[in-house]
Amino acid sequence: MCLIVFAYRQNQEYQLILLANRDEFYDRPTEAAHFWEDAPQVFAGRDLVAGGTWLGITRTGRFAALTNFRQPGGPAGSVSRGELVGRFLKEDVPVPDYLAEVRQRSADYSGFNLLVGDFSREEPVLAHYSNRGSDDFRILPAGIYGLSNHLLDTPWPKVEKAKKGLAEILTEKKEPERESFFELLRDKIPAPDRDLPDTGVGIDRERLLSPIFIETPVYGTRCSSLVLWNKENGLSLEERVYF
């Protein structure tokens, strides 16, 4: 997953509205979101190379999502990062306990950002942890957030554009239509060169990776996801698959 923006407790109807694009090589084998045979409570896509996932929910109200941390030449982990999402969804460990355990094993993984939430409890919890940022995880207060392949709310152009777009949708429409969220996720306009970050991949790749929706001959946005949560209906996940 390479772009996630979400509004937490910013809407009367939905306490969580999360939009995400998964960017990956087109030839990497993948299953679309479905209930897993080995964990029937889990609804998520699946990476058929390493067996993990990038985003998913459960029937019981748990949520998790992941982005890679772009760090050319950085230390490589021995365990797939997608395992972090899948394991949280399979277990019933409280969010702080799970992230404390992940923190202890953080060196086992290449750079990542992990969002986890548990909406099954009396007081819902949503949290973020990165093994390339502060040594501690963060329980998130209400707000609008953005996450790509750096730390939470790093102001990359695509992150800022997506956050602004989400805020505008919520301001304009009390009960926004789902299609407006997917329209935002299909924005293919690259950022101006003057605004591009320097992450060590060169200006040409920075330009290719700068849109909200990425298209290249071999790599790009393979699916878009919309996660919603309210107390009446619980968690839902809608996925649009492109490749």
C-alpha positions, 0 to 999 in steps of 0.5 A, spaced: 500 500 500 502 506 497 497 511 499 492 512 505 488 518 507 483 517 512 478 522 516 478 519 524 472 522 527 470 528 522 464 525 520 457 524 523 455 518 520 462 515 519 467 515 525 472 512 520 473 514 512 479 511 509 481 511 502 487 507 500 491 505 493 495 499 493 501 500 488 505 494 486 508 491 480 503 488 475 506 481 475 506 480 482 501 474 484 495 477 488 488 475 490 483 480 491 479 482 497 475 475 500 474 472 506 480 467 508 479 460 508 485 459 514 482 465 518 474 466 516 473 472 520 478 476 515 476 480 509 482 482 505 486 481 499 492 477 499 499 477 496 500 470 493 508 471 494 509 472 501 502 470 504 501 477 507 496 483 506 496 490 505 489 492 508 484 488 511 478 488 516 475 483 520 468 481 522 469 482 529 471 490 528 479 490 527 482 493 521 490 494 519 493 497 513 501 497 511 505 502 507 512 501 505 518 506 507 522 508 501 529 507 503 534 505 497 539 501 500 536 501 507 536 495 511 532 489 509 528 485 513 528 477 514 520 477 515 515 479 510 511 486 512 505 483 510 505 479 515 504 485 520 497 486 517 495 479 517 497 477 524 493 483 527 487 481 523 488 474 525 489 475 533 485 478 538 490 482 542 489 489 544 492 494 539 497 497 544 500 490 546 500 488 539 504 494 537 509 493 543 510 486 540 511 489 533 516 494 536 520 489 539 521 485 533 522 491 528 529 490 526 526 483 523 522 488 517 524 492 512 521 499 513 514 500 514 508 504 516 503 500 520 496 502 522 491 498 526 485 499 529 480 495 534 473 498 533 470 492 537 471 495 544 467 500 548 472 505 546 475 504 539 483 505 538 486 507 532 494 507 532 500 508 527 507 505 528 513 506 523 520 502 524 523 508 521 520 513 526 520 514 533 521 508 537 514 509 540 507 508 537 502 513 537 494 512 539 491 517 534 486 523 536 481 525 531 483 528 525 485 528 517 491 524 516 495 522 510 500 516 509 505 514 503 512 511 503 515 516 509 512 517 516 505 519 517 503 526 515 510 527 511 507 533 506 509 529 500 505 532 494 500 526 493 499 526 501 497 533 501 493 533 495 489 527 497 488 530 504 485 536 501 481 532 497 478 528 502 477 534 507 473 538 501 469 532 500 467 532 507 466 539 507 461 539 501 457 533 503 454 531 509 453 524 507 458 523 501 457 518 495 462 513 495 464 514 488 467 521 490 472 517 494 474 513 488 474 519 484 479 522 488 483 516 488 484 515 481 487 522 480 493 521 475 496 528 475 503 528 477 506 533 481 510 539 479 518 537 479 519 543 484 515 540 489 517 533 488 521 529 494 528 527 494 528 520 496 534 517 493 530 514 487 532 520 482 528 525 479 524 521 473 522 516 478 520 521 483 515 524 477 512 517 476 511 516 483 508 522 484 500 522 482 495 519 487 494 514 482 500 511 478 501 508 471 507 505 468 508 500 464 510 495 469 508 498 476 502 502 478 496 502 482 493 495 482 487 497 487 483 502 491 480 501 497 475 504 501 474 503 509 468 505 513 466 505 520 460 507 524 457 504 530 451 502 527 453 498 521 461 496 523 466 496 519 466 495 511 471 494 506 470 496 498 475 494 493 476 496 486 481 492 482 485 495 476 490 490 475 
